Amino acid sequence: MITSTWFSILLIFISIFVGAAIWGLILKIKRFEKFLRLVASLGPCVLMASFIYSLLVIKNVGYSLFVTICLSLLYSSIFIIMGILIVGTIIILSIGGYWLAVVLRKTNYRALWRHIRRDFFYGWNRIKAWIEGEE
């Protein structure tokens, strides 16, 4: 049980690593291009071999070799897509957070505090009106 849990966590990390390598190639990061190409080409093979090992050794299923290869190919594809989506979400959130911080810093955070005060006082006035209406 513990072995399969750690192995599953390792497979998730490998898929996220492969997803990051694919994003690095998509974004054309020149500094690490050779390494990213190596990871993007060998990563799916490592995932597929890991899933074959998982099905045959850890789970000890009695599937034929063809079904095992097809299942591991399907699992590898799904895990790589999951890794790409996770890394893409992290990229989008980090760029959006950076943009928000830069825009708010240029306004000395006045717009943010104005909206927070307005929303707080609007909510407080609604609560106060509800309480006074009950009495």
Summary of the structure (lengths in Angstrom):
residues: 135
radius of gyration: 24.7
end to end distance: 60.0
largest distance: 75.1
contacts: 343
relative contact order: 0.10
helix: 87%
strand: 0%
